Amino acid sequence: MMIAKIRPKNQARWTRSDRPIRREAATHTFEIGQAVRLIEPEEFAKTADIYHITGQLPSQENSPQYRIRNDDERHERVARQDSLEAIR
């Protein structure tokens, strides 16, 4: 959970009545080992490749990140949660 304090512009310093604003951190939706599909613009999309989640990474721009891997590739990729969809 991230806590941010916002001080009014006209206030020179913090007072005891100032309270932190709590913002919930984004949570991971996918589990390690889960099969997912990478959502890409059509000009970059290959055939419907299936990737597996190999690790969970910290959030970037309030979107959790994952390490993903396709069985046909020798390397792993990093993808944000908003660019992945679960395969059912």
Phi, psi and omega in degrees: 000130179263142178238127179237140176251133179242120181260131177302144183300326183275000181261123185288324180213170183286148175241170181296334182282349178292129181243142178290150175263124181267132176238130180286134177286146178295140181254152179287135180266325185263148180258156177298133182094347182289142177276133180222165175241139179276124179271117181226160172301147187302328181290341178257345186289135172268188175301160187304082180285141177255131179244159175241140178289125179250347179189155176254135182241165178298161181289150171230126183054043178062026175231118179302150180246157181224153166267131180232155181214140174257140183298336182273354182251152180270353185238165174259158176243161171249130181224144176279154182302325181286356176251013180237151173226143181287147174258129184258000000 
